Amino acid sequence: MSLGKQSAPATPDYAGAAQATAAGNLEAAKYATTANRSTQVTPYGTLSWKKGATDNDPWTQTIELNDTGNKLLDASNRSSLGLAGLQDAATSRVVSEQAKPFDYGSVQDVQDAAYKGYTSRLDPQWKQAQQAIDAKLANQGIVQGSEAYDNAMRSFNQGKNDAYQQANTAAIGTQGQTYQLASALRNQPLNELNALRTGSQVTNPTFNNYAQQGQTAGADLLGATQAGYNADLAGVNANNAGISNFTNGLFSLGGAALFSDRRLKSNIEHLAKIGKYDWYSYTKFGKPEIGVMAQEVAEITPSAVHVHPSGFLMVDYGAL
């Protein structure tokens, strides 16, 4: 652990990392697209692709049917004309169903029940976590009202809020399923009408799907940059936390007035700024110590500085 508090690491170039990641993903997408544009030859005809003149121009897909494919297409068209007479009945069913109001109440009921289920598991977990952090802070001597206590509780409450927000988000996610079910029942007559209108029951010439090349993403430079920054920041935070715990012991000096005249010290090294005062490590009377400089304290809190009969300055640490 370093004796001095460290500053946070320099913020990475997130914009550059994001742009490099996006460029890599774009190149990967181009390769995957080219691999998936193969020509298909079937008993019904041929499906082919043609690339545009530039990367920004779209691909063109062309289907050329042979005699068999053309006959099937003609048969499909004739069947569609024959189905036109059935559309009137299907339209009547659609009008009847659409006249009924949509039941949104069931969607909210399912969401509320889902959220209650999530929170029934979260409540005891966070209650136990609250007891654990209270005990931990008490064991570390961190009392309510202190900066360390407020920081710890802020992080704890943020985590708790995130957990309940996730539960709420998950509950909201049930809306889609409930809505889709109710919507499917409502839209069934529409689907039947569409089936009759388009003649989708008749088999048209088809071109089967083939195994396509999956897109491989480029290097995640943005993620790597973020991970590196987080690791550096965690190291700085750990070092500074250790320094804070160490310097807390300095306040046990109580009301002792000690020699703190800069003229008596050597090998001076700045450690950290705590509150209004700068703290240093140094050698005094042949021994290593940690403390403040009387001359600096005199400028901030004159009442805490006294002059020894020898002429050297002393600091009442209790007054700090």
C-alpha positions as a printed NumPy array, in Angstrom:
array([[  0.   ,   0.   ,   0.   ],
       [  1.319,   3.456,  -0.891],
       [  1.659,   5.924,   1.986],
       [ -0.083,   8.67 ,   0.029],
       [ -3.567,   8.798,  -1.298],
       [ -3.736,   8.289,  -5.032],
       [ -5.81 ,  10.147,  -7.599],
       [ -8.3  ,   8.288,  -9.775],
       [ -6.771,   6.932, -13.002],
       [ -7.135,   9.012, -16.131],
       [-10.46 ,   8.509, -17.877],
       [ -9.977,   6.218, -20.908],
       [-10.835,   7.305, -24.436],
       [-14.272,   5.675, -24.45 ],
       [-15.291,   7.375, -27.69 ],
       [-12.231,   6.016, -29.502],
       [-12.718,   2.53 , -28.047],
       [-16.406,   2.562, -29.021],
       [-15.593,   3.683, -32.554],
       [-12.929,   0.99 , -32.93 ],
       [-15.368,  -1.657, -31.628],
       [-18.084,  -0.454, -34.002],
       [-15.662,  -0.522, -36.931],
       [-14.667,  -4.106, -36.095],
       [-18.31 ,  -5.177, -35.819],
       [-19.083,  -3.531, -39.162],
       [-16.287,  -5.454, -40.895],
       [-17.498,  -8.706, -39.294],
       [-21.039,  -7.96 , -40.487],
       [-19.808,  -7.441, -44.051],
       [-18.061, -10.827, -44.093],
       [-21.101, -12.586, -42.588],
       [-23.44 , -10.934, -45.102],
       [-21.301, -12.023, -48.045],
       [-21.137, -15.599, -46.707],
       [-24.939, -15.709, -46.438],
       [-25.634, -14.535, -49.994],
       [-25.25 , -17.868, -51.754],
       [-27.254, -18.834, -54.864],
       [-30.028, -21.433, -54.392],
       [-31.062, -23.793, -57.171],
       [-34.31 , -25.708, -56.495],
       [-36.827, -27.749, -58.503],
       [-38.896, -24.546, -58.8  ],
       [-36.217, -22.2  , -60.053],
       [-33.21 , -20.201, -58.924],
       [-32.68 , -17.566, -56.213],
       [-29.597, -15.402, -56.673],
       [-27.991, -12.312, -55.115],
       [-26.167,  -9.362, -56.631],
       [-24.035,  -6.978, -54.608],
       [-24.396,  -3.223, -55.059],
       [-21.657,  -1.136, -56.602],
       [-20.494,   0.169, -53.197],
       [-20.683,  -0.99 , -49.593],
       [-23.532,   1.46 , -49.009],
       [-25.664,   0.08 , -51.857],
       [-28.132,  -2.708, -50.977],
       [-27.959,  -6.277, -52.284],
       [-30.497,  -7.375, -54.917],
       [-32.278, -10.727, -54.623],
       [-33.673, -12.249, -57.818],
       [-35.989, -15.292, -58.138],
       [-36.389, -16.901, -61.559],
       [-39.058, -19.639, -61.726],
       [-38.916, -22.553, -64.151],
       [-41.993, -24.126, -65.784],
       [-42.953, -26.059, -62.641],
       [-42.583, -23.003, -60.45 ],
       [-44.673, -20.879, -62.81 ],
       [-47.479, -23.475, -62.86 ],
       [-47.548, -23.57 , -59.054],
       [-47.691, -19.798, -58.904],
       [-50.58 , -19.736, -61.411],
       [-52.44 , -22.332, -59.338],
       [-51.935, -20.251, -56.235],
       [-53.339, -17.182, -57.939],
       [-56.422, -19.068, -59.111],
       [-57.029, -20.367, -55.592],
       [-56.748, -16.845, -54.222],
       [-59.449, -15.672, -56.613],
       [-61.686, -18.559, -55.51 ],
       [-61.23 , -17.652, -51.845],
       [-62.357, -14.086, -52.395],
       [-66.   , -15.113, -51.899],
       [-65.234, -16.385, -48.392],
       [-63.861, -13.068, -47.211],
       [-67.267, -11.533, -46.512],
       [-68.012, -14.057, -43.74 ],
       [-64.552, -13.61 , -42.247],
       [-64.98 ,  -9.836, -42.32 ],
       [-68.214, -10.149, -40.325],
       [-66.409, -12.115, -37.611],
       [-63.703,  -9.468, -37.451],
       [-66.273,  -6.685, -37.04 ],
       [-67.985,  -8.603, -34.243],
       [-64.748,  -9.209, -32.311],
       [-63.409,  -5.69 , -32.766],
       [-66.638,  -4.254, -31.368],
       [-65.765,  -5.688, -27.951],
       [-63.498,  -3.557, -25.701],
       [-60.026,  -4.966, -25.071],
       [-59.495,  -6.367, -21.548],
       [-56.463,  -4.517, -20.184],
       [-57.272,  -5.33 , -16.549],
       [-55.883,  -8.842, -16.745],
       [-52.542,  -7.468, -17.966],
       [-52.103,  -5.285, -14.846],
       [-53.264,  -8.087, -12.541],
       [-50.604, -10.444, -13.867],
       [-47.928,  -7.741, -13.538],
       [-48.865,  -6.993,  -9.915],
       [-48.814, -10.676,  -9.001],
       [-45.402, -11.125, -10.624],
       [-43.896,  -8.158,  -8.745],
       [-45.289,  -9.443,  -5.441],
       [-43.661, -12.805,  -6.12 ],
       [-40.282, -11.199,  -6.811],
       [-40.346,  -8.945,  -3.74 ],
       [-41.373, -11.805,  -1.457],
       [-37.905, -13.223,  -2.104],
       [-36.061,  -9.92 ,  -2.11 ],
       [-37.446,  -8.582,   1.192],
       [-35.82 , -11.169,   3.518],
       [-32.585, -11.118,   1.509],
       [-32.139,  -7.359,   1.839],
       [-33.221,  -7.401,   5.47 ],
       [-30.451,  -9.897,   6.195],
       [-28.01 ,  -7.825,   4.121],
       [-28.951,  -4.705,   6.141],
       [-28.159,  -6.487,   9.389],
       [-24.859,  -7.724,   7.989],
       [-23.652,  -4.297,   6.858],
       [-24.717,  -2.693,  10.153],
       [-22.657,  -5.266,  12.033],
       [-19.706,  -4.867,   9.684],
       [-19.622,  -1.075,  10.01 ],
       [-19.967,  -1.301,  13.799],
       [-17.071,  -3.76 ,  13.989],
       [-14.949,  -1.387,  11.931],
       [-15.754,   1.478,  14.27 ],
       [-17.663,   3.38 ,  11.598],
       [-20.491,   5.306,  13.25 ],
       [-23.599,   6.909,  11.823],
       [-23.074,  10.413,  10.554],
       [-19.506,   9.797,   9.437],
       [-18.479,  10.111,   5.786],
       [-17.432,   6.471,   5.641],
       [-20.817,   5.374,   7.02 ],
       [-22.72 ,   7.562,   4.55 ],
       [-20.654,   6.226,   1.631],
       [-21.214,   2.617,   2.674],
       [-24.962,   3.091,   3.107],
       [-25.204,   4.964,  -0.2  ],
       [-23.652,   2.018,  -2.035],
       [-25.867,  -0.421,  -0.12 ],
       [-29.062,   1.479,  -0.896],
       [-28.11 ,   1.845,  -4.548],
       [-27.726,  -1.921,  -4.817],
       [-31.033,  -2.468,  -3.048],
       [-32.844,   0.004,  -5.291],
       [-31.341,  -1.654,  -8.366],
       [-32.568,  -5.072,  -7.207],
       [-36.13 ,  -3.852,  -6.699],
       [-36.027,  -1.93 ,  -9.969],
       [-34.997,  -5.131, -11.749],
       [-37.904,  -6.924, -10.084],
       [-40.266,  -4.21 , -11.279],
       [-38.82 ,  -4.4  , -14.78 ],
       [-39.228,  -8.179, -14.806],
       [-42.828,  -7.811, -13.638],
       [-43.501,  -5.3  , -16.385],
       [-42.083,  -7.872, -18.796],
       [-45.073, -10.121, -18.067],
       [-47.297,  -7.525, -19.669],
       [-46.09 ,  -8.532, -23.087],
       [-46.949, -12.211, -22.596],
       [-50.371, -11.458, -21.124],
       [-51.089,  -8.865, -23.768],
       [-49.998, -11.211, -26.548],
       [-52.336, -13.958, -25.35 ],
       [-55.331, -11.639, -25.132],
       [-54.357, -10.017, -28.416],
       [-54.   , -13.407, -30.129],
       [-57.573, -14.343, -29.225],
       [-58.805, -10.981, -30.397],
       [-56.84 , -11.121, -33.636],
       [-57.692, -14.7  , -34.592],
       [-60.577, -13.598, -36.842],
       [-58.209, -11.112, -38.444],
       [-55.689, -13.879, -39.099],
       [-58.382, -16.063, -40.617],
       [-59.503, -13.193, -42.809],
       [-55.926, -12.563, -43.87 ],
       [-55.45 , -16.249, -44.642],
       [-58.516, -16.218, -46.854],
       [-57.523, -12.928, -48.45 ],
       [-53.989, -13.991, -49.292],
       [-54.719, -17.628, -50.034],
       [-51.794, -18.596, -47.789],
       [-53.083, -22.165, -47.474],
       [-52.01 , -22.886, -51.04 ],
       [-48.39 , -23.928, -51.442],
       [-46.339, -21.475, -53.461],
       [-42.934, -22.18 , -54.939],
       [-40.539, -21.934, -51.992],
       [-36.8  , -21.671, -51.446],
       [-35.72 , -23.414, -48.265],
       [-33.485, -21.715, -45.757],
       [-29.926, -22.949, -45.514],
       [-27.41 , -22.863, -42.689],
       [-26.125, -19.344, -42.536],
       [-22.792, -18.051, -41.325],
       [-23.3  , -16.475, -37.916],
       [-21.898, -13.025, -37.447],
       [-18.763, -12.934, -35.332],
       [-18.409,  -9.646, -33.488],
       [-15.177,  -7.704, -33.678],
       [-12.896,  -7.218, -30.703],
       [-14.767,  -5.624, -27.783],
       [-12.298,  -2.77 , -27.337],
       [-14.843,  -0.685, -25.441],
       [-15.443,  -3.475, -22.93 ],
       [-11.717,  -4.077, -22.524],
       [-11.104,  -0.379, -21.956],
       [-13.845,  -0.236, -19.339],
       [-12.531,  -3.341, -17.573],
       [ -8.999,  -1.932, -17.435],
       [-10.219,   1.372, -16.072],
       [-12.357,  -0.362, -13.43 ],
       [ -9.358,  -2.424, -12.311],
       [ -7.172,   0.69 , -11.976],
       [ -9.912,   2.545, -10.135],
       [-10.455,  -0.387,  -7.757],
       [ -6.747,  -0.376,  -6.933],
       [ -6.81 ,   3.345,  -6.176],
       [ -9.901,   2.97 ,  -3.995],
       [ -8.361,   0.076,  -2.074],
       [ -5.174,   2.066,  -1.446],
       [ -7.072,   5.15 ,  -0.326],
       [ -9.327,   3.111,   1.951],
       [ -6.247,   1.67 ,   3.626],
       [ -4.777,   5.147,   4.069],
       [ -8.039,   6.392,   5.603],
       [ -8.108,   3.533,   8.112],
       [ -4.472,   4.177,   8.959],
       [ -4.861,   7.913,   9.489],
       [ -7.936,   7.407,  11.677],
       [ -5.564,   6.221,  14.37 ],
       [ -3.868,   9.622,  14.362],
       [ -6.92 ,  11.169,  15.978],
       [ -6.284,   9.125,  19.117],
       [ -3.658,  11.752,  20.011],
       [ -6.483,  13.578,  21.771],
       [ -5.458,  16.919,  23.23 ],
       [ -1.695,  16.22 ,  23.201],
       [  0.45 ,  19.172,  22.153],
       [  3.456,  17.896,  20.2  ],
       [  6.411,  19.487,  18.498],
       [  5.377,  19.947,  14.855],
       [  7.751,  22.687,  13.781],
       [  8.937,  22.124,  10.204],
       [ 12.439,  23.148,  11.322],
       [ 12.679,  20.013,  13.471],
       [ 11.748,  17.621,  10.639],
       [ 13.595,  16.005,   7.757],
       [ 12.793,  13.49 ,   4.968],
       [  9.389,  15.177,   4.623],
       [  6.897,  13.474,   2.277],
       [  3.295,  14.567,   1.69 ],
       [  0.756,  11.8  ,   2.351],
       [ -2.767,  13.172,   2.061],
       [ -5.1  ,  16.06 ,   2.782],
       [ -7.541,  15.178,   5.571],
       [-10.177,  17.8  ,   6.189],
       [ -8.445,  21.193,   6.182],
       [ -4.942,  19.94 ,   6.917],
       [ -2.13 ,  18.33 ,   4.927],
       [ -0.474,  15.309,   6.594],
       [  3.144,  14.264,   6.087],
       [  5.577,  11.494,   6.948],
       [  8.966,  12.705,   8.247],
       [ 11.838,  12.062,  10.627],
       [ 11.844,  13.979,  13.912],
       [ 14.385,  13.52 ,  16.705],
       [ 15.741,  10.528,  14.767],
       [ 12.38 ,   8.676,  14.591],
       [  9.853,   8.316,  11.729],
       [  6.515,   9.999,  12.436],
       [  3.328,  11.164,  10.73 ],
       [  1.663,  14.508,  11.403],
       [  1.031,  18.08 ,  10.277],
       [  3.256,  21.109,   9.888],
       [  2.785,  23.706,  12.624],
       [  3.482,  26.583,  10.249],
       [  0.614,  25.409,   7.967],
       [ -1.798,  24.809,  10.858],
       [ -1.077,  28.321,  12.179],
       [ -2.47 ,  29.779,   8.957],
       [ -5.704,  27.744,   9.243],
       [ -6.295,  27.308,  13.034],
       [ -3.959,  29.645,  14.964],
       [ -5.47 ,  28.612,  18.303],
       [ -4.115,  25.081,  17.83 ],
       [ -0.466,  26.273,  17.633],
       [  1.663,  27.126,  20.708],
       [  5.224,  28.401,  21.062],
       [  7.517,  26.303,  23.227],
       [ 10.015,  28.175,  25.471],
       [ 12.675,  26.871,  23.099],
       [ 11.088,  28.936,  20.34 ],
       [  9.844,  25.932,  18.342],
       [  6.16 ,  25.542,  17.457],
       [  3.876,  22.887,  18.944],
       [  0.443,  21.705,  17.692],
       [ -2.527,  20.734,  19.866],
       [ -3.746,  17.735,  17.828],
       [ -6.95 ,  17.645,  19.829],
       [ -7.871,  21.021,  18.37 ],
       [ -7.665,  19.579,  14.863]])
